[in-house]
């Protein structure tokens, strides 16, 4: 993945709701992934997505101290929904505007690549988005030019 120009972020060790953890438990959950990426891939993780989107000021403080930016989604592909198949995921990703009024352009879209149906849908929507003129970029590329900067402890979901 790294050789393709992808970024890898941290998502925790055990997938807890971070709002329910102490700051020490948060550090332990995050440190595990940071250390694993460094050991296995010689990669310095700078991004963190809290499971379930569960974060509060303590999570922001811990991430700031650890040099991690918090990445949230603006749109969901709903690929984790049992009743969603690859065609439904494709259709949802390709919407110009979803039911919540969230535009496709500039959005971070939540997907779970461990789902086979997501991989199948991705093989369709990636070339279709590119053919429509969209440019797929890393999270860092998207937010680096933000007027407020791209800072550890900050929460980012769309440009």
Secondary structure, 3 states (H helix, E strand, C coil): CHHHCCCCCECCCCCCCHHHCCHHHHHHHHHHHHHHHHHHHCCCCCEECCHHHCCCHHHHHHHHHHCCEEECCCEECCCCCCCCCHHHHHHHHHCCECCCCCECCCECEECCCCCHHHHHHHHHHHHHHHHCCCCCCCHHHHHCCCCCCCCCCCEECEC
